[in-house]
Amino acid sequence: MKSFKLFPASILLASSGYANAATYSNTASLSGQPFLNAFWWQTISDPTNGRVKYVDESTAQSDGLYSVSGNTVTLRADDTTVLILTWRFSTSHTCPRDVEHGLLSGLFLLFAFATFTNAVPEVGGNWPNEGEIDIVEGVNNMVPNQSTLHTSASRCCNITSTSTNCDVYSTNNAGCGVKLSDNNSFGPNFNNIGGGWYVVERSDSYIAIYFWERGDSSVPDEVQNPGGSVDTSTWGTPAAYFPNTNCDFSSHFGPMNIIINLDFCGDWAGNVYPSSGCPSNCVDYVNNNPSAFSNAYFEFNSLNIYQ
């Protein structure tokens, strides 16, 4: 029952089309404390109605919810408190960099469990009018990973997915997701292979998400070893591809921020909990089993920005 992420990330700011991707240069590299300093602490109740309260940096520090060791930042949730009339303290962070076209790359290990909603999204400041891209998303050890777009009102995107309608209002915020073909892309399977690399690339004409298992011999060297430049034209076919065929990206996706958060129960994980083979009910389990969250955390190694 562990949730662990190792995440050396990169952002590529680009404006070319998928077929014409070119080489871009590194403009910023963040790790350790500078990585943490690049994010805001969101002190809010969970907008998806989870059994969490996102706390400020001072509270997180006193409760041991984050640490910095060399280049590594660790973010976690409270794992000591039995809840009665409160929520489990957790952390949520927003990187205020407005990324409009770009690439986010990361190496993950994920140990999701019954109450956990796991997502690394990019979200527009005026949600949902500026859109949302969920790169890694899943609950309760469900496989495979689902990468999902969320937009304001629009019959959006001609894609092979769980839905072609990305409108949050008409889909009850389900959006339009693509289930990856690799069952090792999420949950215990993902961790059993040592994790893997996820990349999201956004341009005027498409949004592409790549996935490579950690031991895959085809992982581009520039993904495994982020350096001074990247060239996405050599990376082959993405695992999920959202073209702008029937979707005006310019009116549904604006500049985006990167959000990191640990959530428990809520609109998705809580609703499917009864069918997941998990004990008790979601809220009671989160309330009464703090030790279940001892290994629910993220680790991040770096953030690199290219343009």
C-alpha positions in Angstrom: 0.0 0.0 0.0 2.6 2.4 -1.1 2.7 5.4 -3.3 6.1 6.5 -4.4 7.2 8.7 -7.3 10.7 9.5 -8.6 10.3 12.4 -11.0 13.1 14.0 -12.9 11.0 16.4 -15.0 11.6 18.5 -18.1 9.4 21.1 -19.8 9.9 21.9 -23.4 8.4 25.1 -24.7 7.7 24.6 -28.4 5.4 25.7 -31.2 6.0 23.2 -33.9 3.7 20.5 -35.2 4.2 16.8 -34.3 5.7 15.8 -37.6 8.0 18.8 -37.6 9.3 18.8 -34.0 12.8 20.2 -33.8 15.6 20.6 -31.2 15.0 22.9 -28.2 17.5 24.2 -25.7 17.4 24.0 -21.9 16.6 27.4 -20.3 16.2 26.4 -16.6 17.1 23.5 -14.4 15.6 23.1 -10.9 16.3 20.5 -8.2 16.3 20.3 -4.4 15.3 23.5 -2.6 15.1 25.6 -5.8 12.6 23.0 -7.2 10.4 23.4 -4.1 10.8 27.2 -4.2 9.4 27.2 -7.8 6.0 26.0 -6.5 3.3 27.7 -4.4 1.8 25.9 -1.4 -2.0 25.6 -1.9 -3.8 25.9 1.4 -7.2 24.9 0.3 -9.9 22.3 0.9 -9.9 19.7 -1.8 -11.9 20.9 -4.9 -12.7 17.2 -5.7 -14.1 16.6 -2.2 -11.4 14.3 -1.0 -10.7 13.4 2.6 -7.7 15.8 2.8 -6.9 19.3 3.7 -3.9 20.9 1.9 -1.7 22.7 4.4 0.8 25.6 4.3 4.6 25.1 4.3 5.0 25.8 8.0 2.4 23.2 9.0 3.9 20.7 6.5 7.3 21.3 7.9 6.2 20.8 11.6 4.3 17.7 10.7 7.1 16.2 8.6 5.1 16.3 5.4 8.1 17.4 3.2 11.8 17.2 3.2 14.7 18.2 1.0 17.8 16.1 0.8 20.4 17.2 -1.8 18.6 17.3 -5.1 15.6 15.3 -3.9 12.3 16.8 -2.7 9.9 14.5 -0.9 6.2 15.4 -0.3 3.8 13.2 1.7 0.6 13.1 3.7 -0.1 12.7 7.4 0.3 9.1 8.6 -0.1 9.4 12.4 -3.5 11.0 13.1 -6.8 9.1 13.5 -9.4 11.5 12.1 -12.6 12.4 13.9 -13.9 15.8 12.9 -11.1 16.9 10.5 -9.4 15.9 7.3 -6.1 14.2 6.7 -3.4 16.8 6.1 -1.7 16.6 2.7 0.2 18.8 0.3 -0.7 20.4 -2.9 1.6 22.5 -5.0 1.2 24.7 -8.1 4.1 25.8 -10.2 3.2 29.4 -11.4 5.0 29.1 -14.6 2.6 29.7 -17.5 3.4 26.9 -19.9 1.4 27.3 -23.1 3.4 25.0 -25.5 5.8 22.5 -24.1 6.9 19.1 -22.9 6.9 17.6 -19.4 9.0 14.5 -18.9 9.4 12.3 -15.8 10.5 9.0 -14.3 7.9 7.6 -11.9 7.4 4.8 -9.4 3.7 4.5 -8.3 2.3 2.4 -5.5 -1.3 3.3 -5.5 -3.7 1.9 -3.0 -7.5 1.8 -2.4 -8.1 5.3 -1.3 -5.6 7.1 -3.4 -6.3 9.3 -6.4 -3.1 9.9 -8.3 -2.6 12.5 -11.0 0.1 14.8 -12.3 -1.8 17.4 -14.3 -1.2 20.6 -16.1 -4.1 23.0 -15.4 -5.1 26.4 -16.8 -5.5 29.3 -14.3 -9.1 29.9 -15.3 -10.3 26.3 -15.0 -12.0 24.8 -16.9 -11.8 27.5 -19.6 -8.1 27.1 -20.1 -8.2 23.3 -19.9 -6.5 20.5 -18.0 -4.2 17.7 -19.1 -3.9 14.7 -16.8 -0.7 13.0 -17.6 -0.8 10.1 -15.1 -4.2 9.4 -13.6 -5.7 6.4 -11.8 -7.1 5.0 -8.6 -7.1 1.8 -6.6 -4.5 -0.1 -8.5 -6.6 0.1 -11.7 -4.6 -0.5 -14.9 -3.7 0.8 -17.3 -2.9 4.5 -16.9 -5.4 6.9 -18.4 -4.3 10.2 -19.8 -7.2 12.7 -20.0 -8.1 16.1 -21.3 -10.7 18.4 -19.6 -12.1 21.5 -21.3 -15.0 24.0 -21.0 -18.1 23.4 -23.1 -17.1 21.8 -26.4 -17.7 18.6 -28.4 -13.9 18.2 -28.5 -11.3 16.1 -30.1 -11.7 13.3 -32.7 -9.7 10.6 -30.8 -9.8 7.0 -29.9 -10.6 7.2 -26.2 -13.0 6.5 -23.4 -15.0 9.6 -24.7 -14.6 12.1 -27.5 -16.3 14.8 -25.4 -13.8 16.6 -23.2 -16.4 19.0 -21.7 -16.3 18.8 -17.9 -20.0 19.9 -17.6 -21.6 17.3 -19.9 -19.3 14.4 -18.7 -19.4 15.1 -15.0 -15.8 16.1 -15.3 -14.8 12.7 -16.7 -13.3 14.5 -19.8 -11.9 12.5 -22.7 -9.3 10.0 -21.8 -7.0 7.5 -23.6 -6.3 4.3 -21.8 -2.7 3.3 -22.6 -2.2 -0.1 -24.3 0.5 -1.1 -21.8 -0.8 -2.6 -18.5 2.5 -1.8 -16.9 1.8 1.9 -17.2 0.2 2.2 -13.7 -0.2 0.5 -10.3 1.6 -2.5 -9.0 2.6 -3.6 -12.5 4.3 -0.3 -13.0 6.3 -0.6 -9.9 7.2 -4.2 -10.5 9.1 -3.2 -13.6 10.9 -0.4 -11.8 8.6 2.4 -13.1 9.0 4.3 -16.3 9.1 7.6 -18.2 6.1 9.7 -19.0 6.3 12.7 -21.4 3.6 15.1 -22.4 4.1 17.4 -25.4 1.7 20.2 -26.3 1.7 22.2 -29.6 -0.9 24.2 -31.6 -2.1 21.1 -33.4 -1.8 18.2 -31.0 -1.2 17.0 -27.4 1.0 13.9 -27.3 1.8 11.7 -24.3 4.7 9.2 -24.4 5.4 6.3 -22.1 8.4 4.0 -21.9 8.9 1.2 -19.3 12.1 1.8 -17.4 13.9 -1.1 -18.9 12.8 -0.3 -22.5 15.8 -0.2 -24.8 14.0 2.4 -26.9 13.9 5.1 -24.3 15.6 8.2 -25.9 18.8 9.1 -24.2 17.7 12.7 -23.8 14.7 11.4 -21.8 16.8 9.2 -19.5 19.6 11.8 -19.2 18.1 15.3 -19.5 20.7 17.6 -21.0 21.1 20.8 -23.0 18.5 19.9 -25.7 15.7 17.5 -26.9 14.4 16.5 -30.3 10.9 14.9 -30.1 10.9 14.0 -33.8 13.1 10.9 -33.0 10.8 9.5 -30.3 8.4 7.4 -32.4 4.7 7.0 -31.8 3.2 8.5 -28.6 1.1 6.3 -26.3 -1.8 8.8 -26.4 -2.4 11.4 -29.1 -5.0 14.1 -29.1 -5.1 16.0 -32.4 -7.0 19.3 -32.8 -9.1 17.7 -35.6 -12.4 18.7 -34.0 -11.2 20.9 -31.2 -10.0 24.5 -31.3 -7.1 24.2 -28.9 -6.6 28.0 -28.9 -10.0 28.6 -27.3 -9.9 25.6 -24.9 -6.3 25.4 -23.7 -4.5 28.4 -22.3 -1.2 28.8 -20.4 -1.0 26.1 -17.8 0.5 25.5 -14.3 1.9 22.1 -13.1 0.1 20.8 -10.0 1.3 18.1 -7.6 -1.1 16.8 -4.9 -1.9 13.7 -2.8 -5.6 13.1 -2.5 -7.7 10.4 -0.7 -11.3 9.4 -1.5 -13.2 12.2 -3.3 -15.3 12.3 -6.4 -13.5 9.5 -8.3 -11.6 7.2 -5.9 -14.4 7.5 -3.3 -17.1 6.6 -5.7 -15.4 3.5 -7.1 -14.1 2.4 -3.8 -17.0 -0.1 -3.1 -16.2 -2.0 -6.3 -12.4 -2.1 -5.7 -12.3 -4.9 -3.2 -11.0 -2.6 -0.5 -12.0 -2.8 3.2 -14.7 -0.8 5.0 -15.7 2.4 3.1 -13.4 5.0 1.8 -13.9 7.7 4.4 -13.8 5.3 7.4 -10.6 3.7 6.0 -8.8 7.0 5.6 -10.0 8.2 9.0 -9.0 5.1 11.0 -5.8 3.8 9.3 -3.2 6.5 9.3 -0.3 4.0 9.0 -1.7 3.0 5.7 -0.3 6.3 4.4 3.2 6.0 5.7 4.5 5.2 2.3 2.2 7.5 0.3 4.6 10.1 -1.0 6.3 11.7 -4.0 10.0 12.1 -4.7 11.2 14.6 -7.3 14.7 14.9 -8.6 14.6 17.8 -11.1 12.7 20.1 -13.3 14.2 21.2 -16.6 12.6 23.7 -19.0 13.5 23.8 -22.7 12.4 26.3 -25.4 
